[in-house]
Amino acid sequence: MHQHHPRPHVHDDSVESVGKNPHSHSSHGVIPASAETWDAMYSGREQYFSGGANDALIAEAAGLPTGRALDVGCGEGGDALWLAARGWQVTGVDVSSVALARAAEAAEAVGLAEQVAFEQLDLTTAPPPQKSFDLVSVHYVPLPIGDAEGIRGLAQAVTVGGTLLFVTHDPEAVARRIRAEGHTHAPDPRDFHGTDSVAALLGAAWEIEAHDSRPRSRPEHAERDHPDDVVLRARRLR
Ligand SMILES: C[S@@+](CC[C@H](N)C(=O)[O-])C[C@H]1O[C@@H](n2cnc3c(N)ncnc32)[C@H](O)[C@@H]1O
């Protein structure tokens, strides 16, 4: 099931970079665990991500008919703006108000504010509305493995015939890096949902259309931190 979709890389970064201490902006390898720590991560840099769309989104969504899209953990809005520019009506949700403010500013700057709405939402506490989105896209969002309801909520937000796209960094590679950097108290990336656990929760109402790992295309980034994406694309049958 390995497919490769080499693309010009347009996106940066990952689940990383700030310690559990919300005032720390410099350490690597620890996964933020709250709105405050995500805010602290974003506040540590003027712009955290590249502003472009993720490789896997470009590969998997380019061929879909446009409609309503939900970008979960949208960060600074790179994916949401890419979708909006291609005709999707997009809702971007995130726990971080710092990221959401940047995303809204970016949408204004490129004249897409009418096509995209950004809202604060914590997926672990509040599900999105059911059967409301033709595409639910989740890139690099650490959702606790014990929270099956959060994933079911995302799946239920997809319309019949619609697509769930769930993308993570290769969790084994991230775990290795965290160990190598000596973050002995860091959460293990394998404690968060990955494509296998999400696929297992979907059940018979879904068809898995893609489930594979593939290299990310920007070499300097890939070599540094997160060389491979693991991608799940599933279509809701009923
Ligand atoms: C690694 S960043 C990825 C951002 C964006 N998807 C991208 O690819 O650039 C993960 C994002 O998920 C958000 N996030 C983490 N936990 C969340 C939750 N429970 N509900 C909603 N957003 C969450 C963070 O604030 C952060 O913006």
The ligand as a Tripos MOL2 file, in Angstrom:
@<TRIPOS>MOLECULE
LIG
   27    29     1     0     0
SMALL
NO_CHARGES

@<TRIPOS>ATOM
      1 C1          1.3790   20.5720   14.4450 C.3       1 LIG1
      2 S1          0.1350   21.7520   14.3220 S.3       1 LIG1
      3 C2         -0.4230   21.5090   12.6500 C.3       1 LIG1
      4 C3         -1.1710   22.6920   12.1100 C.3       1 LIG1
      5 C4         -1.7130   22.4950   10.6910 C.3       1 LIG1
      6 N1         -2.6230   21.3820   10.5950 N.3       1 LIG1
      7 C5         -0.5790   22.3280    9.7450 C.2       1 LIG1
      8 O1         -0.3930   21.2540    9.1940 O.co2     1 LIG1
      9 O2          0.1440   23.3010    9.5550 O.co2     1 LIG1
     10 C6         -1.1890   21.0380   15.2410 C.3       1 LIG1
     11 C7         -2.3350   21.9990   15.4340 C.3       1 LIG1
     12 O3         -3.4010   21.3190   16.0900 O.3       1 LIG1
     13 C8         -3.9630   22.1780   17.0490 C.3       1 LIG1
     14 N2         -4.5940   21.3160   18.0620 N.ar      1 LIG1
     15 C9         -3.9720   20.5070   18.9440 C.ar      1 LIG1
     16 N3         -4.8660   19.8590   19.6960 N.ar      1 LIG1
     17 C10        -6.0960   20.2480   19.2590 C.ar      1 LIG1
     18 C11        -7.4220   19.9290   19.6480 C.ar      1 LIG1
     19 N4         -7.6650   19.0820   20.6530 N.pl3     1 LIG1
     20 N5         -8.4480   20.5170   18.9960 N.ar      1 LIG1
     21 C12        -8.2080   21.4020   17.9870 C.ar      1 LIG1
     22 N6         -6.9720   21.7520   17.5870 N.ar      1 LIG1
     23 C13        -5.9230   21.1770   18.2050 C.ar      1 LIG1
     24 C14        -2.7780   22.9990   17.5560 C.3       1 LIG1
     25 O4         -3.1470   24.2090   18.1490 O.3       1 LIG1
     26 C15        -1.9810   23.2030   16.2870 C.3       1 LIG1
     27 O5         -2.3530   24.3740   15.6160 O.3       1 LIG1
@<TRIPOS>BOND
     1     1     2 1
     2     2     3 1
     3     2    10 1
     4     3     4 1
     5     4     5 1
     6     5     6 1
     7     5     7 1
     8     7     8 2
     9     7     9 1
    10    10    11 1
    11    11    12 1
    12    11    26 1
    13    12    13 1
    14    13    14 1
    15    13    24 1
    16    14    15 ar
    17    14    23 ar
    18    15    16 ar
    19    16    17 ar
    20    17    18 ar
    21    17    23 ar
    22    18    19 1
    23    18    20 ar
    24    20    21 ar
    25    21    22 ar
    26    22    23 ar
    27    24    25 1
    28    24    26 1
    29    26    27 1
@<TRIPOS>SUBSTRUCTURE
     1 LIG1         1 GROUP 0 **** ****
